Amino acid sequence: MTTLEGSVALVTGGSRGIGKALVSALYERGAKKVYATARDPRTVTHPDAVPLALEVSDPASVAAAAAQAQDVTVLINNAGAAVSANFLDSPVEDVRREFETNFFGPLLVTRAFVPVLERNGGGHILNVHSVLSWVGLAGSYSASKAAFWSQTNSLRLDLRPRGIDVTGLHVGWVDTDMAAKVDAPKTTPESVAAQALDGIESGAFEVLADDLSRQVKAGLSADLAALYPQLAA
């Protein structure tokens, strides 16, 4: 289990949405320092956060961020993109771009910070997934998040012997800019952040932050037509 009081955390995509809520919640739980990354660090508004420039898909940017944040004990891979390219009609470059951000981006960040966490005595990684990790309803977004979920499951096995625990966070609709046009029940970013940090502190392997995520996860053992009603037509 990981104690957040006195910890040093880094949150990718920490200037808005779930990332911004995580930065605030970490300080509320006694974190000593929180690096909040963004492509433009001027967009980080928390008064105590340490703004840090980061483009997760750029190896040079990732290396520079890791060099500046050598005291990190908790890494939160939250930054992501929502291209949702169609596999048949969209340019393949759009699919690649989504994977660069949602799969290879957190992989680059994790590989850069694992040595940092080890030198600091071990630590914790939280990876922010989606309910769409389990349901292929959003093209390249679903596929990239499914791949990220698999990455998390593999890393959990690889990193546990090295003193680093890994938690996967799954969410449905969250009341952020990304879901602004969605007319459906939404969870607040603050609720998601609180549940995510509870998961870190309890050593949970996964956190399912809303009813939708819990329902879909429970339905994975059913026939595919239960998840995809159009197949039953």
C-alpha positions in Angstrom: 0.0 0.0 0.0 1.1 3.5 -0.8 0.9 6.5 1.6 0.1 9.7 -0.2 1.0 12.0 2.7 4.5 13.3 2.1 4.6 11.8 -1.4 5.9 13.5 -4.6 3.5 12.9 -7.5 3.5 13.6 -11.2 0.2 13.9 -13.0 0.3 13.9 -16.8 -2.4 16.1 -18.3 -2.7 17.9 -15.0 -4.1 21.2 -16.2 -7.8 20.2 -16.7 -10.4 17.6 -16.2 -9.6 14.5 -14.2 -5.9 15.5 -14.1 -6.7 18.8 -12.5 -8.9 17.2 -9.9 -6.2 14.6 -9.1 -3.7 17.4 -8.5 -6.0 19.1 -6.0 -6.9 15.8 -4.3 -3.2 14.9 -3.9 -2.5 18.1 -2.1 -5.6 17.6 0.1 -4.2 14.2 1.1 -0.9 15.7 2.2 1.3 15.2 -0.9 4.5 17.2 -0.5 4.8 18.1 -4.1 2.8 17.6 -7.3 4.1 18.1 -10.8 1.3 18.9 -13.1 2.2 18.4 -16.8 0.7 20.0 -19.9 1.8 20.8 -23.4 1.7 24.4 -22.3 2.6 24.6 -18.6 1.1 28.0 -18.3 -2.4 26.3 -18.4 -1.7 24.7 -14.9 -3.7 26.8 -12.5 -3.3 25.1 -9.1 -1.3 27.5 -6.9 0.9 24.9 -5.3 1.5 22.6 -8.3 4.8 22.5 -10.1 4.0 23.1 -13.8 6.0 20.9 -16.1 6.0 20.9 -19.9 5.4 17.5 -21.4 4.3 16.0 -24.7 3.9 12.3 -23.8 4.4 11.1 -27.4 7.7 13.0 -27.8 10.7 10.9 -26.3 12.8 14.1 -25.9 10.1 15.8 -24.0 9.5 12.8 -21.8 13.3 12.5 -21.0 13.4 16.2 -20.2 10.5 15.9 -17.8 12.0 12.9 -16.0 15.3 14.7 -15.7 13.5 17.6 -13.9 11.4 15.4 -11.6 13.8 13.1 -10.0 12.0 13.0 -6.7 8.7 11.4 -7.9 7.3 8.5 -5.9 3.8 8.4 -7.5 3.2 8.5 -11.3 -0.2 9.1 -12.7 -0.6 8.5 -16.5 -3.7 10.6 -17.2 -3.0 12.5 -20.4 -4.9 11.2 -23.4 -6.5 12.0 -26.7 -10.0 11.2 -28.1 -9.7 11.0 -31.9 -12.1 8.0 -32.2 -11.1 7.4 -35.8 -13.2 5.0 -37.8 -11.2 1.9 -38.8 -12.6 1.8 -42.3 -13.0 5.5 -43.3 -10.6 7.6 -41.3 -7.0 8.2 -42.3 -4.7 5.5 -40.8 -2.6 8.4 -39.5 -5.5 9.4 -37.2 -5.5 5.9 -35.7 -1.7 6.0 -35.3 -2.0 9.4 -33.6 -4.4 8.1 -31.1 -2.2 5.1 -30.2 0.9 7.4 -30.0 -0.9 9.4 -27.2 -3.0 6.8 -25.4 -0.7 3.7 -25.6 2.9 4.7 -26.5 2.8 8.0 -24.6 2.2 6.4 -21.2 4.6 3.6 -22.0 7.4 6.2 -22.7 6.5 8.1 -19.5 6.5 4.9 -17.4 9.8 3.6 -18.8 11.4 7.0 -18.0 10.1 7.2 -14.5 10.5 3.5 -13.3 14.2 4.1 -12.5 13.2 7.3 -10.6 10.6 5.4 -8.6 13.1 2.6 -7.9 15.8 5.1 -6.7 13.3 6.7 -4.4 12.5 3.4 -2.7 9.6 2.1 -4.9 6.3 3.7 -5.5 3.0 3.6 -7.3 1.7 4.1 -10.9 -1.9 4.9 -11.7 -3.0 4.5 -15.3 -6.3 6.2 -16.4 -8.2 3.9 -18.7 -11.9 4.0 -19.8 -15.0 1.8 -19.8 -14.3 1.8 -23.6 -11.2 -0.3 -22.9 -13.8 -3.1 -22.8 -16.3 -2.1 -25.5 -15.3 -1.4 -29.1 -17.8 1.5 -29.7 -15.3 4.3 -30.4 -13.0 3.1 -33.1 -9.4 3.9 -32.4 -10.1 5.3 -29.0 -11.5 2.0 -27.7 -8.7 0.1 -29.3 -6.0 2.3 -27.9 -7.5 2.2 -24.4 -7.9 -1.6 -24.7 -4.2 -1.8 -25.5 -3.4 0.5 -22.6 -5.4 -1.7 -20.3 -3.3 -4.7 -21.4 -0.1 -2.7 -21.0 -1.2 -1.9 -17.4 -1.8 -5.6 -16.6 1.6 -6.6 -18.0 3.4 -3.8 -16.2 1.7 -4.7 -12.9 3.4 -8.1 -13.1 6.8 -6.7 -14.2 7.0 -4.0 -11.6 5.7 -5.6 -8.5 9.0 -7.4 -7.8 10.7 -4.0 -8.2 8.6 -2.4 -5.4 6.2 -0.5 -7.7 2.5 -1.2 -7.5 0.2 -0.4 -10.5 -3.5 0.6 -10.4 -5.8 0.8 -13.4 -8.6 3.4 -13.3 -11.7 2.9 -15.4 -14.3 5.6 -15.9 -17.4 6.1 -18.0 -18.8 9.6 -18.7 -17.1 12.3 -16.6 -18.2 15.9 -16.4 -15.2 17.3 -18.3 -14.7 19.2 -21.6 -14.2 15.9 -23.4 -17.8 14.8 -22.6 -19.4 18.3 -22.7 -21.7 17.3 -25.6 -22.8 13.9 -24.1 -26.3 13.8 -22.8 -25.9 11.0 -20.1 -25.3 10.7 -16.4 -21.8 11.9 -15.6 -19.4 11.5 -12.6 -17.6 14.5 -11.3 -13.9 14.7 -11.8 -13.6 15.2 -8.0 -15.4 11.9 -7.3 -13.2 10.1 -9.8 -10.0 11.6 -8.3 -11.1 10.6 -4.8 -11.8 7.0 -5.8 -8.5 6.8 -7.7 -6.5 8.0 -4.7 -8.4 5.6 -2.4 -7.3 2.9 -4.8 -3.7 3.9 -4.6 -3.7 4.0 -0.9 -5.4 0.7 -0.5 -3.2 -1.0 -3.1 -6.2 -1.8 -5.5 -5.3 -3.4 -8.8 -8.3 -1.7 -10.4 -10.7 1.1 -9.6 -14.1 1.2 -11.3 -15.2 4.7 -10.7 -18.9 4.6 -11.7 -21.9 2.3 -12.3 -21.3 2.1 -16.0 -17.8 0.8 -15.6 -18.9 -1.7 -13.0 -21.7 -3.0 -15.2 -19.6 -3.4 -18.3 -16.8 -5.1 -16.4 -19.3 -7.5 -14.9 -20.7 -8.2 -18.4 -17.4 -9.3 -20.0 -18.1 -12.9 -19.2 -21.4 -12.8 -21.0 -22.2 -13.5 -24.7 -21.0 -10.7 -27.0 -24.6 -9.8 -27.9 -25.1 -8.6 -24.3 -22.4 -5.9 -24.8 -23.4 -5.3 -28.5 -27.2 -5.5 -28.8 -26.9 -4.9 -32.5 -25.4 -8.4 -32.9 -28.6 -9.9 -31.6 -30.8 -8.3 -34.3 
